[in-house]
Amino acid sequence: MEIENWRAKSSIELQDLDCNCNNCKCFVRDVKKTKINNTNEQIVANKIHYGFCDKLKEDVSAIANILLLHTQNCFENRKSN
């Protein structure tokens, strides 16, 4: 159980460092647009996720687990309290 808590905490800490829109609570996913634009079936991971930022009021896109420098000041982790 302790190892699971450590993994969960580590995962959140990495997300806080990456500041990726994919993990932000302001990111409203556009599943339809994501499906339409990710048509290469050879790409299983690192697909581009499309959506809308409720905080900045603009369309955004993100690839999971990639560090984003331009979101360092607006990111709010969806798993944080």
C-alpha positions as CSV (number, residue, x, y, z in Angstrom):
1,M,0.0,0.0,0.0
2,E,2.8,2.4,0.8
3,I,4.4,1.9,-2.6
4,E,1.1,2.8,-4.3
5,N,0.8,6.0,-2.3
6,W,4.4,6.9,-3.3
7,R,3.6,6.2,-7.0
8,A,0.5,8.4,-6.9
9,K,2.3,11.2,-5.2
10,S,5.2,10.9,-7.6
11,S,2.9,11.0,-10.5
12,I,1.2,14.2,-9.3
13,E,4.6,15.8,-8.6
14,L,5.7,15.0,-12.2
15,Q,2.4,16.5,-13.6
16,D,3.1,19.7,-11.5
17,L,6.5,20.0,-13.1
18,D,5.3,19.3,-16.6
19,C,2.3,21.7,-16.4
20,N,0.8,19.9,-19.3
21,C,-2.8,20.9,-20.3
22,N,-3.7,17.3,-20.5
23,N,-3.5,17.2,-16.6
24,C,-5.0,20.6,-16.0
25,K,-8.4,21.0,-14.4
26,C,-9.1,23.9,-16.9
27,F,-8.7,21.6,-19.9
28,V,-12.1,20.7,-21.4
29,R,-11.5,17.8,-23.8
30,D,-12.8,17.8,-27.3
31,V,-13.0,14.0,-27.8
32,K,-14.5,14.3,-31.3
33,K,-11.7,16.6,-32.6
34,T,-9.1,14.4,-31.0
35,K,-10.5,11.3,-32.7
36,I,-10.8,13.1,-36.1
37,N,-7.2,14.4,-36.0
38,N,-5.4,11.3,-34.7
39,T,-6.0,9.0,-37.6
40,N,-2.6,7.3,-37.8
41,E,-3.3,3.9,-36.2
42,Q,0.5,3.2,-35.9
43,I,0.7,5.9,-33.1
44,V,-0.7,4.3,-30.0
45,A,0.8,6.7,-27.4
46,N,1.6,10.4,-27.5
47,K,-1.5,11.3,-29.4
48,I,-2.5,15.0,-29.6
49,H,-5.4,15.8,-27.3
50,Y,-7.5,18.8,-28.3
51,G,-9.8,20.9,-26.2
52,F,-10.6,24.3,-24.7
53,C,-9.0,26.1,-21.8
54,D,-11.6,27.4,-19.4
55,K,-9.1,29.7,-17.8
56,L,-7.5,31.3,-20.9
57,K,-10.7,31.0,-22.9
58,E,-8.9,29.6,-26.0
59,D,-8.5,26.3,-27.9
60,V,-5.5,24.3,-26.8
61,S,-3.8,21.0,-27.6
62,A,-1.4,18.8,-25.7
63,I,0.6,15.6,-25.9
64,A,0.5,13.8,-22.5
65,N,3.6,13.7,-20.4
66,I,5.4,16.5,-22.3
67,L,6.8,19.5,-20.4
68,L,5.2,22.7,-21.5
69,L,6.9,26.0,-20.7
70,H,4.1,28.3,-21.8
71,T,1.7,26.9,-19.2
72,Q,3.9,27.2,-16.1
73,N,1.9,30.1,-14.7
74,C,-1.7,29.0,-15.5
75,F,-1.6,25.2,-14.8
76,E,-3.9,23.7,-12.1
77,N,-3.5,20.0,-11.5
78,R,-6.8,18.2,-11.9
79,K,-5.8,15.8,-9.1
80,S,-5.0,18.5,-6.6
81,N,-7.4,19.6,-3.9
